[in-house]
Amino acid sequence: MALQKYGFIVMSPDLNLFTNHSQIATDNFNMMICGVPDAEHAKFAAQEMITKGVQLIELCGAFKAEDAQAVRDAINDHVPVGYVQYTEEERVRIQVELA
């Protein structure tokens, strides 16, 4: 089955699970986007996405491997969960440019 429902979770301390969410939809693809303040709230966002039929979930670069595993556990590994990673060079650049 082709990917039709995709979930993406972003994390920043000032985001709110209940108010910071959006959707991009076409006839063949639906992307749910949710903002959360921390990794704990990402578990709730992922559970909600599962109830909406999301087929996979990606976490933004603010999440760590253990956060991704916690989300997998929270949804009983119902769908694949990935997370964005940066090379060491890009991490240094982020620290310099966004400091």
Protein Blocks (a to p, Z undefined) as FASTA:
>chain_A
ZZfbdcdddddfkbcfklmccddddfkbccdddddfbfklmmmmmmmmmmnopabdcddf
kbcfklmmmmmmmnoomaccddddddfklmmmmmmmmZZ
